[in-house]
Amino acid sequence: MQTDRELGMGIAEFPPNASKPRHKATGPELCYVLEGDVTVQIDGKAAHVYRAGESFALPANLVHVTKAGPSGAKVLASWVHTPGKPFNVPAPD
């Protein structure tokens, strides 16, 4: 089957208390916390902490902030994207 989308995968390492500002992904993401913990704050919802051994999914175009805990975090992430186009884009305030 031919498609214009690709699957990507990588490990994101967050230093202690590091955060990724408000943004959205142009495709769906599936994440698994390998070490530490991360807090995901989705616009309009309560923040949720994911610890090592837990996973979470984020649909495309969902505005959110991700923040590592005091010991940092290592997250295995997979995503679907369109080649040649940005995957993460800043979200307006």
PyMOL Python script that loads the backbone (N, CA, C, O; Angstrom):
from pymol import cmd

cmd.read_pdbstr("""\
ATOM      1  N   MET A   1       0.838  -1.173   0.000  1.00  0.00           N
ATOM      2  CA  MET A   1       0.000   0.000   0.000  1.00  0.00           C
ATOM      3  C   MET A   1       0.890   1.246   0.000  1.00  0.00           C
ATOM      4  O   MET A   1       1.814   1.346   0.807  1.00  0.00           O
ATOM      5  N   GLN A   2       0.624   2.167  -0.875  1.00  0.00           N
ATOM      6  CA  GLN A   2       1.375   3.416  -0.969  1.00  0.00           C
ATOM      7  C   GLN A   2       0.662   4.488  -0.147  1.00  0.00           C
ATOM      8  O   GLN A   2      -0.562   4.609  -0.194  1.00  0.00           O
ATOM      9  N   THR A   3       1.442   5.262   0.603  1.00  0.00           N
ATOM     10  CA  THR A   3       0.870   6.344   1.404  1.00  0.00           C
ATOM     11  C   THR A   3       1.852   7.505   1.428  1.00  0.00           C
ATOM     12  O   THR A   3       3.038   7.320   1.154  1.00  0.00           O
ATOM     13  N   ASP A   4       1.372   8.692   1.753  1.00  0.00           N
ATOM     14  CA  ASP A   4       2.256   9.852   1.840  1.00  0.00           C
ATOM     15  C   ASP A   4       2.741  10.075   3.264  1.00  0.00           C
ATOM     16  O   ASP A   4       3.356  11.104   3.543  1.00  0.00           O
ATOM     17  N   ARG A   5       2.485   9.149   4.164  1.00  0.00           N
ATOM     18  CA  ARG A   5       2.873   9.276   5.569  1.00  0.00           C
ATOM     19  C   ARG A   5       3.972   8.270   5.895  1.00  0.00           C
ATOM     20  O   ARG A   5       4.102   7.241   5.233  1.00  0.00           O
ATOM     21  N   GLU A   6       4.766   8.583   6.930  1.00  0.00           N
ATOM     22  CA  GLU A   6       5.820   7.690   7.391  1.00  0.00           C
ATOM     23  C   GLU A   6       5.739   7.535   8.899  1.00  0.00           C
ATOM     24  O   GLU A   6       5.196   8.390   9.600  1.00  0.00           O
ATOM     25  N   LEU A   7       6.287   6.435   9.385  1.00  0.00           N
ATOM     26  CA  LEU A   7       6.376   6.178  10.817  1.00  0.00           C
ATOM     27  C   LEU A   7       7.778   6.532  11.272  1.00  0.00           C
ATOM     28  O   LEU A   7       8.761   6.128  10.651  1.00  0.00           O
ATOM     29  N   GLY A   8       7.869   7.287  12.354  1.00  0.00           N
ATOM     30  CA  GLY A   8       9.160   7.617  12.943  1.00  0.00           C
ATOM     31  C   GLY A   8       9.217   7.109  14.368  1.00  0.00           C
ATOM     32  O   GLY A   8       8.183   6.880  14.995  1.00  0.00           O
ATOM     33  N   MET A   9      10.436   6.932  14.887  1.00  0.00           N
ATOM     34  CA  MET A   9      10.596   6.474  16.260  1.00  0.00           C
ATOM     35  C   MET A   9      11.907   7.022  16.792  1.00  0.00           C
ATOM     36  O   MET A   9      12.894   7.115  16.061  1.00  0.00           O
ATOM     37  N   GLY A  10      11.914   7.386  18.070  1.00  0.00           N
ATOM     38  CA  GLY A  10      13.130   7.895  18.679  1.00  0.00           C
ATOM     39  C   GLY A  10      12.998   7.957  20.185  1.00  0.00           C
ATOM     40  O   GLY A  10      11.927   7.724  20.746  1.00  0.00           O
ATOM     41  N   ILE A  11      14.112   8.277  20.830  1.00  0.00           N
ATOM     42  CA  ILE A  11      14.135   8.429  22.284  1.00  0.00           C
ATOM     43  C   ILE A  11      14.387   9.894  22.602  1.00  0.00           C
ATOM     44  O   ILE A  11      15.353  10.487  22.121  1.00  0.00           O
ATOM     45  N   ALA A  12      13.511  10.471  23.416  1.00  0.00           N
ATOM     46  CA  ALA A  12      13.672  11.851  23.880  1.00  0.00           C
ATOM     47  C   ALA A  12      14.204  11.807  25.305  1.00  0.00           C
ATOM     48  O   ALA A  12      13.626  11.151  26.171  1.00  0.00           O
ATOM     49  N   GLU A  13      15.308  12.507  25.544  1.00  0.00           N
ATOM     50  CA  GLU A  13      15.875  12.583  26.884  1.00  0.00           C
ATOM     51  C   GLU A  13      15.679  13.998  27.408  1.00  0.00           C
ATOM     52  O   GLU A  13      16.143  14.965  26.806  1.00  0.00           O
ATOM     53  N   PHE A  14      14.983  14.107  28.540  1.00  0.00           N
ATOM     54  CA  PHE A  14      14.683  15.394  29.154  1.00  0.00           C
ATOM     55  C   PHE A  14      15.540  15.570  30.402  1.00  0.00           C
ATOM     56  O   PHE A  14      15.520  14.702  31.275  1.00  0.00           O
ATOM     57  N   PRO A  15      16.295  16.667  30.517  1.00  0.00           N
ATOM     58  CA  PRO A  15      16.991  16.959  31.769  1.00  0.00           C
ATOM     59  C   PRO A  15      15.968  17.212  32.882  1.00  0.00           C
ATOM     60  O   PRO A  15      14.789  17.426  32.597  1.00  0.00           O
ATOM     61  N   PRO A  16      16.405  17.189  34.141  1.00  0.00           N
ATOM     62  CA  PRO A  16      15.479  17.452  35.248  1.00  0.00           C
ATOM     63  C   PRO A  16      14.692  18.748  35.043  1.00  0.00           C
ATOM     64  O   PRO A  16      15.263  19.792  34.728  1.00  0.00           O
ATOM     65  N   ASN A  17      13.391  18.662  35.225  1.00  0.00           N
ATOM     66  CA  ASN A  17      12.457  19.791  35.161  1.00  0.00           C
ATOM     67  C   ASN A  17      12.406  20.501  33.804  1.00  0.00           C
ATOM     68  O   ASN A  17      11.856  21.598  33.707  1.00  0.00           O
ATOM     69  N   ALA A  18      12.964  19.901  32.772  1.00  0.00           N
ATOM     70  CA  ALA A  18      12.921  20.512  31.433  1.00  0.00           C
ATOM     71  C   ALA A  18      11.509  20.405  30.869  1.00  0.00           C
ATOM     72  O   ALA A  18      10.779  19.458  31.164  1.00  0.00           O
ATOM     73  N   SER A  19      11.139  21.378  30.063  1.00  0.00           N
ATOM     74  CA  SER A  19       9.806  21.320  29.463  1.00  0.00           C
ATOM     75  C   SER A  19       9.872  21.662  27.978  1.00  0.00           C
ATOM     76  O   SER A  19      10.781  22.348  27.513  1.00  0.00           O
ATOM     77  N   LYS A  20       8.893  21.166  27.266  1.00  0.00           N
ATOM     78  CA  LYS A  20       8.710  21.494  25.853  1.00  0.00           C
ATOM     79  C   LYS A  20       7.501  22.414  25.807  1.00  0.00           C
ATOM     80  O   LYS A  20       6.414  22.006  26.215  1.00  0.00           O
ATOM     81  N   PRO A  21       7.655  23.644  25.323  1.00  0.00           N
ATOM     82  CA  PRO A  21       6.557  24.618  25.349  1.00  0.00           C
ATOM     83  C   PRO A  21       5.318  24.139  24.587  1.00  0.00           C
ATOM     84  O   PRO A  21       5.353  23.127  23.888  1.00  0.00           O
ATOM     85  N   ARG A  22       4.232  24.885  24.739  1.00  0.00           N
ATOM     86  CA  ARG A  22       2.964  24.554  24.060  1.00  0.00           C
ATOM     87  C   ARG A  22       3.217  24.301  22.583  1.00  0.00           C
ATOM     88  O   ARG A  22       3.796  25.126  21.877  1.00  0.00           O
ATOM     89  N   HIS A  23       2.771  23.148  22.144  1.00  0.00           N
ATOM     90  CA  HIS A  23       2.947  22.770  20.748  1.00  0.00           C
ATOM     91  C   HIS A  23       1.901  21.732  20.382  1.00  0.00           C
ATOM     92  O   HIS A  23       1.149  21.252  21.230  1.00  0.00           O
ATOM     93  N   LYS A  24       1.872  21.405  19.119  1.00  0.00           N
ATOM     94  CA  LYS A  24       1.023  20.308  18.660  1.00  0.00           C
ATOM     95  C   LYS A  24       1.793  19.539  17.606  1.00  0.00           C
ATOM     96  O   LYS A  24       2.647  20.087  16.909  1.00  0.00           O
ATOM     97  N   ALA A  25       1.480  18.274  17.505  1.00  0.00           N
ATOM     98  CA  ALA A  25       2.100  17.420  16.505  1.00  0.00           C
ATOM     99  C   ALA A  25       1.134  17.286  15.334  1.00  0.00           C
ATOM    100  O   ALA A  25      -0.081  17.240  15.523  1.00  0.00           O
ATOM    101  N   THR A  26       1.678  17.226  14.140  1.00  0.00           N
ATOM    102  CA  THR A  26       0.832  17.142  12.949  1.00  0.00           C
ATOM    103  C   THR A  26       0.369  15.716  12.661  1.00  0.00           C
ATOM    104  O   THR A  26      -0.376  15.479  11.710  1.00  0.00           O
ATOM    105  N   GLY A  27       0.809  14.778  13.476  1.00  0.00           N
ATOM    106  CA  GLY A  27       0.372  13.384  13.365  1.00  0.00           C
ATOM    107  C   GLY A  27       0.263  12.779  14.750  1.00  0.00           C
ATOM    108  O   GLY A  27       0.708  13.393  15.720  1.00  0.00           O
ATOM    109  N   PRO A  28      -0.315  11.597  14.872  1.00  0.00           N
ATOM    110  CA  PRO A  28      -0.467  10.963  16.178  1.00  0.00           C
ATOM    111  C   PRO A  28       0.876  10.506  16.750  1.00  0.00           C
ATOM    112  O   PRO A  28       1.812  10.195  16.014  1.00  0.00           O
ATOM    113  N   GLU A  29       0.943  10.473  18.091  1.00  0.00           N
ATOM    114  CA  GLU A  29       2.140  10.028  18.803  1.00  0.00           C
ATOM    115  C   GLU A  29       1.757   8.934  19.797  1.00  0.00           C
ATOM    116  O   GLU A  29       0.663   8.951  20.362  1.00  0.00           O
ATOM    117  N   LEU A  30       2.657   7.997  20.002  1.00  0.00           N
ATOM    118  CA  LEU A  30       2.520   6.992  21.048  1.00  0.00           C
ATOM    119  C   LEU A  30       3.827   7.004  21.819  1.00  0.00           C
ATOM    120  O   LEU A  30       4.899   6.842  21.235  1.00  0.00           O
ATOM    121  N   CYS A  31       3.741   7.198  23.139  1.00  0.00           N
ATOM    122  CA  CYS A  31       4.936   7.366  23.961  1.00  0.00           C
ATOM    123  C   CYS A  31       4.960   6.360  25.106  1.00  0.00           C
ATOM    124  O   CYS A  31       3.920   6.003  25.659  1.00  0.00           O
ATOM    125  N   TYR A  32       6.176   5.904  25.455  1.00  0.00           N
ATOM    126  CA  TYR A  32       6.391   4.976  26.564  1.00  0.00           C
ATOM    127  C   TYR A  32       7.515   5.553  27.412  1.00  0.00           C
ATOM    128  O   TYR A  32       8.607   5.808  26.903  1.00  0.00           O
ATOM    129  N   VAL A  33       7.259   5.760  28.699  1.00  0.00           N
ATOM    130  CA  VAL A  33       8.253   6.352  29.594  1.00  0.00           C
ATOM    131  C   VAL A  33       9.230   5.259  30.033  1.00  0.00           C
ATOM    132  O   VAL A  33       8.847   4.305  30.709  1.00  0.00           O
ATOM    133  N   LEU A  34      10.486   5.412  29.640  1.00  0.00           N
ATOM    134  CA  LEU A  34      11.526   4.442  29.981  1.00  0.00           C
ATOM    135  C   LEU A  34      12.119   4.707  31.355  1.00  0.00           C
ATOM    136  O   LEU A  34      12.369   3.775  32.118  1.00  0.00           O
ATOM    137  N   GLU A  35      12.345   5.989  31.674  1.00  0.00           N
ATOM    138  CA  GLU A  35      12.949   6.384  32.951  1.00  0.00           C
ATOM    139  C   GLU A  35      12.334   7.687  33.420  1.00  0.00           C
ATOM    140  O   GLU A  35      11.921   8.512  32.605  1.00  0.00           O
ATOM    141  N   GLY A  36      12.272   7.876  34.726  1.00  0.00           N
ATOM    142  CA  GLY A  36      11.778   9.121  35.301  1.00  0.00           C
ATOM    143  C   GLY A  36      10.277   9.268  35.137  1.00  0.00           C
ATOM    144  O   GLY A  36       9.537   8.285  35.085  1.00  0.00           O
ATOM    145  N   ASP A  37       9.843  10.524  35.055  1.00  0.00           N
ATOM    146  CA  ASP A  37       8.421  10.787  34.841  1.00  0.00           C
ATOM    147  C   ASP A  37       8.244  12.068  34.048  1.00  0.00           C
ATOM    148  O   ASP A  37       9.100  12.953  34.062  1.00  0.00           O
ATOM    149  N   VAL A  38       7.113  12.149  33.355  1.00  0.00           N
ATOM    150  CA  VAL A  38       6.766  13.336  32.582  1.00  0.00           C
ATOM    151  C   VAL A  38       5.328  13.733  32.893  1.00  0.00           C
ATOM    152  O   VAL A  38       4.457  12.885  33.080  1.00  0.00           O
ATOM    153  N   THR A  39       5.105  15.028  32.944  1.00  0.00           N
ATOM    154  CA  THR A  39       3.761  15.564  33.114  1.00  0.00           C
ATOM    155  C   THR A  39       3.301  16.086  31.763  1.00  0.00           C
ATOM    156  O   THR A  39       4.004  16.860  31.113  1.00  0.00           O
ATOM    157  N   VAL A  40       2.125  15.659  31.347  1.00  0.00           N
ATOM    158  CA  VAL A  40       1.545  16.126  30.087  1.00  0.00           C
ATOM    159  C   VAL A  40       0.326  16.972  30.428  1.00  0.00           C
ATOM    160  O   VAL A  40      -0.612  16.499  31.069  1.00  0.00           O
ATOM    161  N   GLN A  41       0.351  18.220  29.995  1.00  0.00           N
ATOM    162  CA  GLN A  41      -0.754  19.152  30.215  1.00  0.00           C
ATOM    163  C   GLN A  41      -1.405  19.423  28.872  1.00  0.00           C
ATOM    164  O   GLN A  41      -0.843  20.122  28.028  1.00  0.00           O
ATOM    165  N   ILE A  42      -2.589  18.868  28.678  1.00  0.00           N
ATOM    166  CA  ILE A  42      -3.356  19.077  27.453  1.00  0.00           C
ATOM    167  C   ILE A  42      -4.265  20.272  27.671  1.00  0.00           C
ATOM    168  O   ILE A  42      -4.914  20.372  28.712  1.00  0.00           O
ATOM    169  N   ASP A  43      -4.323  21.185  26.702  1.00  0.00           N
ATOM    170  CA  ASP A  43      -5.183  22.364  26.838  1.00  0.00           C
ATOM    171  C   ASP A  43      -6.590  21.964  27.265  1.00  0.00           C
ATOM    172  O   ASP A  43      -7.210  21.088  26.661  1.00  0.00           O
ATOM    173  N   GLY A  44      -7.088  22.622  28.319  1.00  0.00           N
ATOM    174  CA  GLY A  44      -8.455  22.399  28.774  1.00  0.00           C
ATOM    175  C   GLY A  44      -8.636  21.185  29.668  1.00  0.00           C
ATOM    176  O   GLY A  44      -9.760  20.886  30.070  1.00  0.00           O
ATOM    177  N   LYS A  45      -7.555  20.475  29.992  1.00  0.00           N
ATOM    178  CA  LYS A  45      -7.663  19.285  30.834  1.00  0.00           C
ATOM    179  C   LYS A  45      -6.663  19.357  31.972  1.00  0.00           C
ATOM    180  O   LYS A  45      -5.703  20.125  31.917  1.00  0.00           O
ATOM    181  N   ALA A  46      -6.889  18.560  33.001  1.00  0.00           N
ATOM    182  CA  ALA A  46      -5.961  18.486  34.124  1.00  0.00           C
ATOM    183  C   ALA A  46      -4.663  17.821  33.671  1.00  0.00           C
ATOM    184  O   ALA A  46      -4.671  16.944  32.808  1.00  0.00           O
ATOM    185  N   ALA A  47      -3.554  18.249  34.262  1.00  0.00           N
ATOM    186  CA  ALA A  47      -2.259  17.645  33.949  1.00  0.00           C
ATOM    187  C   ALA A  47      -2.236  16.205  34.445  1.00  0.00           C
ATOM    188  O   ALA A  47      -2.883  15.866  35.435  1.00  0.00           O
ATOM    189  N   HIS A  48      -1.478  15.361  33.740  1.00  0.00           N
ATOM    190  CA  HIS A  48      -1.357  13.960  34.147  1.00  0.00           C
ATOM    191  C   HIS A  48       0.122  13.575  34.157  1.00  0.00           C
ATOM    192  O   HIS A  48       0.865  13.889  33.227  1.00  0.00           O
ATOM    193  N   VAL A  49       0.536  12.890  35.226  1.00  0.00           N
ATOM    194  CA  VAL A  49       1.921  12.431  35.349  1.00  0.00           C
ATOM    195  C   VAL A  49       2.010  10.987  34.869  1.00  0.00           C
ATOM    196  O   VAL A  49       1.236  10.130  35.296  1.00  0.00           O
ATOM    197  N   TYR A  50       2.964  10.731  33.975  1.00  0.00           N
ATOM    198  CA  TYR A  50       3.241   9.377  33.497  1.00  0.00           C
ATOM    199  C   TYR A  50       4.617   8.980  34.015  1.00  0.00           C
ATOM    200  O   TYR A  50       5.593   9.706  33.831  1.00  0.00           O
ATOM    201  N   ARG A  51       4.685   7.817  34.666  1.00  0.00           N
ATOM    202  CA  ARG A  51       5.921   7.342  35.267  1.00  0.00           C
ATOM    203  C   ARG A  51       6.538   6.218  34.426  1.00  0.00           C
ATOM    204  O   ARG A  51       5.897   5.680  33.524  1.00  0.00           O
ATOM    205  N   ALA A  52       7.789   5.875  34.737  1.00  0.00           N
ATOM    206  CA  ALA A  52       8.475   4.792  34.022  1.00  0.00           C
ATOM    207  C   ALA A  52       7.584   3.556  33.973  1.00  0.00           C
ATOM    208  O   ALA A  52       7.023   3.143  34.988  1.00  0.00           O
ATOM    209  N   GLY A  53       7.461   2.973  32.790  1.00  0.00           N
ATOM    210  CA  GLY A  53       6.628   1.794  32.598  1.00  0.00           C
ATOM    211  C   GLY A  53       5.231   2.111  32.104  1.00  0.00           C
ATOM    212  O   GLY A  53       4.473   1.200  31.774  1.00  0.00           O
ATOM    213  N   GLU A  54       4.873   3.399  32.047  1.00  0.00           N
ATOM    214  CA  GLU A  54       3.542   3.795  31.574  1.00  0.00           C
ATOM    215  C   GLU A  54       3.639   4.375  30.163  1.00  0.00           C
ATOM    216  O   GLU A  54       4.693   4.849  29.739  1.00  0.00           O
ATOM    217  N   SER A  55       2.527   4.325  29.456  1.00  0.00           N
ATOM    218  CA  SER A  55       2.486   4.859  28.095  1.00  0.00           C
ATOM    219  C   SER A  55       1.313   5.814  27.944  1.00  0.00           C
ATOM    220  O   SER A  55       0.381   5.814  28.749  1.00  0.00           O
ATOM    221  N   PHE A  56       1.378   6.625  26.901  1.00  0.00           N
ATOM    222  CA  PHE A  56       0.277   7.534  26.594  1.00  0.00           C
ATOM    223  C   PHE A  56       0.258   7.808  25.103  1.00  0.00           C
ATOM    224  O   PHE A  56       1.279   7.708  24.423  1.00  0.00           O
ATOM    225  N   ALA A  57      -0.911   8.152  24.611  1.00  0.00           N
ATOM    226  CA  ALA A  57      -1.102   8.460  23.196  1.00  0.00           C
ATOM    227  C   ALA A  57      -1.620   9.885  23.059  1.00  0.00           C
ATOM    228  O   ALA A  57      -2.424  10.346  23.870  1.00  0.00           O
ATOM    229  N   LEU A  58      -1.155  10.568  22.037  1.00  0.00           N
ATOM    230  CA  LEU A  58      -1.598  11.930  21.746  1.00  0.00           C
ATOM    231  C   LEU A  58      -2.070  11.983  20.294  1.00  0.00           C
ATOM    232  O   LEU A  58      -1.284  11.726  19.382  1.00  0.00           O
ATOM    233  N   PRO A  59      -3.335  12.311  20.069  1.00  0.00           N
ATOM    234  CA  PRO A  59      -3.819  12.428  18.690  1.00  0.00           C
ATOM    235  C   PRO A  59      -3.183  13.628  17.984  1.00  0.00           C
ATOM    236  O   PRO A  59      -2.637  14.519  18.635  1.00  0.00           O
ATOM    237  N   ALA A  60      -3.254  13.647  16.694  1.00  0.00           N
ATOM    238  CA  ALA A  60      -2.734  14.771  15.904  1.00  0.00           C
ATOM    239  C   ALA A  60      -3.437  16.067  16.294  1.00  0.00           C
ATOM    240  O   ALA A  60      -4.623  16.077  16.624  1.00  0.00           O
ATOM    241  N   ASN A  61      -2.675  17.160  16.249  1.00  0.00           N
ATOM    242  CA  ASN A  61      -3.179  18.527  16.455  1.00  0.00           C
ATOM    243  C   ASN A  61      -3.709  18.803  17.854  1.00  0.00           C
ATOM    244  O   ASN A  61      -4.509  19.720  18.039  1.00  0.00           O
ATOM    245  N   LEU A  62      -3.279  18.026  18.840  1.00  0.00           N
ATOM    246  CA  LEU A  62      -3.675  18.235  20.230  1.00  0.00           C
ATOM    247  C   LEU A  62      -2.643  19.152  20.890  1.00  0.00           C
ATOM    248  O   LEU A  62      -1.480  18.771  21.021  1.00  0.00           O
ATOM    249  N   VAL A  63      -3.046  20.345  21.303  1.00  0.00           N
ATOM    250  CA  VAL A  63      -2.121  21.298  21.915  1.00  0.00           C
ATOM    251  C   VAL A  63      -1.800  20.825  23.332  1.00  0.00           C
ATOM    252  O   VAL A  63      -2.696  20.520  24.118  1.00  0.00           O
ATOM    253  N   HIS A  64      -0.491  20.771  23.642  1.00  0.00           N
ATOM    254  CA  HIS A  64      -0.072  20.286  24.953  1.00  0.00           C
ATOM    255  C   HIS A  64       1.325  20.795  25.310  1.00  0.00           C
ATOM    256  O   HIS A  64       2.063  21.309  24.469  1.00  0.00           O
ATOM    257  N   VAL A  65       1.659  20.628  26.603  1.00  0.00           N
ATOM    258  CA  VAL A  65       2.983  20.926  27.144  1.00  0.00           C
ATOM    259  C   VAL A  65       3.477  19.644  27.800  1.00  0.00           C
ATOM    260  O   VAL A  65       2.701  18.933  28.439  1.00  0.00           O
ATOM    261  N   THR A  66       4.759  19.348  27.646  1.00  0.00           N
ATOM    262  CA  THR A  66       5.362  18.185  28.283  1.00  0.00           C
ATOM    263  C   THR A  66       6.481  18.673  29.192  1.00  0.00           C
ATOM    264  O   THR A  66       7.307  19.488  28.781  1.00  0.00           O
ATOM    265  N   LYS A  67       6.511  18.167  30.450  1.00  0.00           N
ATOM    266  CA  LYS A  67       7.527  18.602  31.412  1.00  0.00           C
ATOM    267  C   LYS A  67       8.070  17.393  32.150  1.00  0.00           C
ATOM    268  O   LYS A  67       7.307  16.552  32.626  1.00  0.00           O
ATOM    269  N   ALA A  68       9.395  17.307  32.245  1.00  0.00           N
ATOM    270  CA  ALA A  68      10.041  16.225  32.979  1.00  0.00           C
ATOM    271  C   ALA A  68       9.980  16.496  34.476  1.00  0.00           C
ATOM    272  O   ALA A  68       9.876  17.643  34.910  1.00  0.00           O
ATOM    273  N   GLY A  69      10.045  15.434  35.246  1.00  0.00           N
ATOM    274  CA  GLY A  69      10.079  15.542  36.698  1.00  0.00           C
ATOM    275  C   GLY A  69      11.469  15.914  37.189  1.00  0.00           C
ATOM    276  O   GLY A  69      12.366  16.167  36.385  1.00  0.00           O
ATOM    277  N   PRO A  70      11.655  15.950  38.522  1.00  0.00           N
ATOM    278  CA  PRO A  70      12.919  16.391  39.103  1.00  0.00           C
ATOM    279  C   PRO A  70      14.116  15.496  38.778  1.00  0.00           C
ATOM    280  O   PRO A  70      15.259  15.938  38.899  1.00  0.00           O
ATOM    281  N   SER A  71      13.880  14.262  38.372  1.00  0.00           N
ATOM    282  CA  SER A  71      15.001  13.382  38.006  1.00  0.00           C
ATOM    283  C   SER A  71      15.172  13.282  36.489  1.00  0.00           C
ATOM    284  O   SER A  71      15.982  12.488  36.009  1.00  0.00           O
ATOM    285  N   GLY A  72      14.419  14.078  35.736  1.00  0.00           N
ATOM    286  CA  GLY A  72      14.480  14.017  34.282  1.00  0.00           C
ATOM    287  C   GLY A  72      13.628  12.872  33.763  1.00  0.00           C
ATOM    288  O   GLY A  72      12.888  12.247  34.523  1.00  0.00           O
ATOM    289  N   ALA A  73      13.731  12.599  32.470  1.00  0.00           N
ATOM    290  CA  ALA A  73      12.938  11.520  31.881  1.00  0.00           C
ATOM    291  C   ALA A  73      13.559  11.065  30.570  1.00  0.00           C
ATOM    292  O   ALA A  73      14.234  11.823  29.873  1.00  0.00           O
ATOM    293  N   LYS A  74      13.307   9.811  30.266  1.00  0.00           N
ATOM    294  CA  LYS A  74      13.671   9.250  28.965  1.00  0.00           C
ATOM    295  C   LYS A  74      12.403   8.614  28.421  1.00  0.00           C
ATOM    296  O   LYS A  74      11.802   7.754  29.065  1.00  0.00           O
ATOM    297  N   VAL A  75      11.995   9.047  27.216  1.00  0.00           N
ATOM    298  CA  VAL A  75      10.722   8.615  26.635  1.00  0.00           C
ATOM    299  C   VAL A  75      10.963   8.050  25.233  1.00  0.00           C
ATOM    300  O   VAL A  75      11.586   8.693  24.388  1.00  0.00           O
ATOM    301  N   LEU A  76      10.463   6.847  25.007  1.00  0.00           N
ATOM    302  CA  LEU A  76      10.471   6.253  23.672  1.00  0.00           C
ATOM    303  C   LEU A  76       9.202   6.725  22.975  1.00  0.00           C
ATOM    304  O   LEU A  76       8.099   6.522  23.481  1.00  0.00           O
ATOM    305  N   ALA A  77       9.358   7.349  21.822  1.00  0.00           N
ATOM    306  CA  ALA A  77       8.196   7.899  21.115  1.00  0.00           C
ATOM    307  C   ALA A  77       8.146   7.366  19.690  1.00  0.00           C
ATOM    308  O   ALA A  77       9.174   7.198  19.034  1.00  0.00           O
ATOM    309  N   SER A  78       6.940   7.108  19.233  1.00  0.00           N
ATOM    310  CA  SER A  78       6.727   6.783  17.820  1.00  0.00           C
ATOM    311  C   SER A  78       5.649   7.725  17.306  1.00  0.00           C
ATOM    312  O   SER A  78       4.767   8.146  18.055  1.00  0.00           O
ATOM    313  N   TRP A  79       5.728   8.048  16.034  1.00  0.00           N
ATOM    314  CA  TRP A  79       4.807   9.029  15.475  1.00  0.00           C
ATOM    315  C   TRP A  79       4.607   8.759  13.989  1.00  0.00           C
ATOM    316  O   TRP A  79       5.403   8.074  13.347  1.00  0.00           O
ATOM    317  N   VAL A  80       3.536   9.309  13.469  1.00  0.00           N
ATOM    318  CA  VAL A  80       3.244   9.255  12.041  1.00  0.00           C
ATOM    319  C   VAL A  80       3.345  10.682  11.515  1.00  0.00           C
ATOM    320  O   VAL A  80       2.789  11.608  12.106  1.00  0.00           O
ATOM    321  N   HIS A  81       4.056  10.856  10.404  1.00  0.00           N
ATOM    322  CA  HIS A  81       4.238  12.209   9.874  1.00  0.00           C
ATOM    323  C   HIS A  81       4.276  12.195   8.351  1.00  0.00           C
ATOM    324  O   HIS A  81       4.391  11.144   7.719  1.00  0.00           O
ATOM    325  N   THR A  82       4.176  13.382   7.788  1.00  0.00           N
ATOM    326  CA  THR A  82       4.306  13.562   6.343  1.00  0.00           C
ATOM    327  C   THR A  82       5.735  14.006   6.060  1.00  0.00           C
ATOM    328  O   THR A  82       6.145  15.061   6.545  1.00  0.00           O
ATOM    329  N   PRO A  83       6.505  13.245   5.297  1.00  0.00           N
ATOM    330  CA  PRO A  83       7.886  13.620   5.005  1.00  0.00           C
ATOM    331  C   PRO A  83       7.974  15.020   4.397  1.00  0.00           C
ATOM    332  O   PRO A  83       7.149  15.414   3.571  1.00  0.00           O
ATOM    333  N   GLY A  84       9.001  15.761   4.831  1.00  0.00           N
ATOM    334  CA  GLY A  84       9.227  17.093   4.296  1.00  0.00           C
ATOM    335  C   GLY A  84       8.420  18.187   4.965  1.00  0.00           C
ATOM    336  O   GLY A  84       8.592  19.364   4.650  1.00  0.00           O
ATOM    337  N   LYS A  85       7.541  17.814   5.888  1.00  0.00           N
ATOM    338  CA  LYS A  85       6.745  18.807   6.613  1.00  0.00           C
ATOM    339  C   LYS A  85       7.092  18.729   8.093  1.00  0.00           C
ATOM    340  O   LYS A  85       7.433  17.656   8.590  1.00  0.00           O
ATOM    341  N   PRO A  86       7.010  19.863   8.811  1.00  0.00           N
ATOM    342  CA  PRO A  86       7.335  19.823  10.238  1.00  0.00           C
ATOM    343  C   PRO A  86       6.371  18.911  10.997  1.00  0.00           C
ATOM    344  O   PRO A  86       5.185  18.827  10.680  1.00  0.00           O
ATOM    345  N   PHE A  87       6.915  18.233  12.005  1.00  0.00           N
ATOM    346  CA  PHE A  87       6.062  17.361  12.817  1.00  0.00           C
ATOM    347  C   PHE A  87       5.524  18.113  14.034  1.00  0.00           C
ATOM    348  O   PHE A  87       4.320  18.096  14.292  1.00  0.00           O
ATOM    349  N   ASN A  88       6.405  18.768  14.777  1.00  0.00           N
ATOM    350  CA  ASN A  88       5.981  19.574  15.925  1.00  0.00           C
ATOM    351  C   ASN A  88       5.936  21.035  15.515  1.00  0.00           C
ATOM    352  O   ASN A  88       6.889  21.558  14.936  1.00  0.00           O
ATOM    353  N   VAL A  89       4.827  21.686  15.818  1.00  0.00           N
ATOM    354  CA  VAL A  89       4.694  23.106  15.511  1.00  0.00           C
ATOM    355  C   VAL A  89       4.258  23.850  16.768  1.00  0.00           C
ATOM    356  O   VAL A  89       3.438  23.347  17.535  1.00  0.00           O
ATOM    357  N   PRO A  90       4.809  25.059  16.982  1.00  0.00           N
ATOM    358  CA  PRO A  90       4.397  25.835  18.153  1.00  0.00           C
ATOM    359  C   PRO A  90       2.902  26.122  18.112  1.00  0.00           C
ATOM    360  O   PRO A  90       2.319  26.309  17.044  1.00  0.00           O
ATOM    361  N   ALA A  91       2.299  26.152  19.283  1.00  0.00           N
ATOM    362  CA  ALA A  91       0.873  26.478  19.381  1.00  0.00           C
ATOM    363  C   ALA A  91       0.736  27.940  19.779  1.00  0.00           C
ATOM    364  O   ALA A  91       1.474  28.413  20.644  1.00  0.00           O
ATOM    365  N   PRO A  92      -0.182  28.656  19.170  1.00  0.00           N
ATOM    366  CA  PRO A  92      -0.384  30.060  19.545  1.00  0.00           C
ATOM    367  C   PRO A  92      -0.902  30.165  20.976  1.00  0.00           C
ATOM    368  O   PRO A  92      -1.566  29.260  21.482  1.00  0.00           O
ATOM    369  N   ASP A  93      -0.586  31.287  21.616  1.00  0.00           N
ATOM    370  CA  ASP A  93      -1.070  31.511  22.997  1.00  0.00           C
ATOM    371  C   ASP A  93      -2.539  31.810  23.026  1.00  0.00           C
ATOM    372  O   ASP A  93      -3.105  32.022  24.099  1.00  0.00           O
TER     373      ASP A  93
END
""", "prot")
cmd.dss("prot")
cmd.show_as("cartoon", "prot")
cmd.util.cbc("prot")
cmd.orient("prot")
